[in-house]
Each structure stands twice: as structure tokens, then as C-alpha cells.
Amino acid sequence: MRNKIDESVDIKTIRNYLRDHPDFFDKNPDILETMVIHHKTDGAISLVERRLQALQEKNISLENKLNSLINNAEQNQKIFENIMTLASRVLTAQNLLSLLDILDDSFKNAFKIKYHKLIIFDEFVSIDHPSMVFNNEKELKKAIPELSDSGKQFSGEITEQAFQLLFDKKNQIHNSVVLCKITNESPNAYLAFGSDDPDLYKQSDSKYFLLHLANLVGQSFIKFIKEV
């Protein structure tokens, strides 16, 4: 008997609470997904309809996540195919200039990378090519202090002055870059990629594939730089 009285009191408390808080289920839609409710409507939106709406919204959210995963998988597959194509093309390079031509074409047209440079720290190497820049390593690490800490790579947003130093592009306040060291031999060299999107190269997938590109370029660079 006592259990029935307690249950009655609890139900009454709940009823009063729900009556005083008519937006409770709007604020707690997950509860609707676990409730068992018989459908009875008087023209207003019933709990059954509200629960159905909550489930539909959840399904839409899951569908959007699935589509996002599929799109990412397709993009990753395309990037992988581009890397394989670039690897085959790199094998046809005869010297450093032809290698730079191949890289410039691939980065622009296949990978759609807006800004890219091969940075060499060697005052005795002189090659005129739009995708190559000669720089002072101390000056670069001063402009991008994080590069001194990581040593081999850096990704993220840099200052407007540092962006101009890398890509000769002025007034690029919002940006993101990836810098990858492509060789441990002399001369030191980095592959630099840049974007107007400050979030682009914060994504792990982007950095992962760009590191593969850096390794690929580094092997051919070591071979041809010795011939210059």
C-alpha cells in the first residue's frame, strides 16, 4: 500500500512539473526516443508526433554524417590517385628544372594547391624557376618560430609577413600553411604549401598526404641537386 502511495505522489510531482514546464521535451528530445506512448491527438502536436520528429531529425543528422564520411573517403581516394600519378611522372624527370615543372603542374592542376614553393637554403645554388625560392634558414625560422621547435614540419596560421616571405604574396592576413623538410642532407630544403583558408591545413588528413608528397619530392631532389 505504501508503494502505491509513493508512486502516486511521484507521478503527481512529475505531472505538475511537466505542466509547469511545457517545453521540457523540446529541451530533452533524447527522452522521447525511449518513451512508449499511445497516439491520441486533439489537433495539437502529440508526443507521438514529437517523438517521430525527433527520430527523423536524428536520422537526418546520421545521414549527413554518413555523407560526410563518404565524401571524405572519395576525396582521400582522389588524393591517393594523384600521388600515384605524380610518383610516376617524377620518374620521368631528367634534371631539377624538369622536376620543378612536373611539381608545379601537379600541385596547380591535380592537387589544386593555391600556393606552393620549394625552399632551398643554399647561396651557391642558382636556378630560376617560379616554384623555387632561395632563402636564409635563420630568417625563415625567425619569421616562423614554431619551425625551430618542430624542426621538420609545421602547420597552421602564420603572420602576413611570413606568408609574403614564403610565397611572395602580400596582404594575406588569414592563411594556413604546411612546411615539410624534404631532406636531412645538405642543402636543407622545405616544401611549402599555402592556402587562404585558415583552417585547411589544420586538418590531419591534409597534413598526412602532404607529408607523403614531401617524402616523394625529397628523394628526387637529393638526386638532382647534386648535379646543379
Helices and strands as residue ranges (DSSP letters): H 2-20, H 24-27, H 29-32, H 47-90, H 96-105, I 106-110, E 115-120, E 132-134, H 137-143, H 145-150, E 153-156, H 160-167, E 176-183, E 189-195, G 200-202, H 204-225
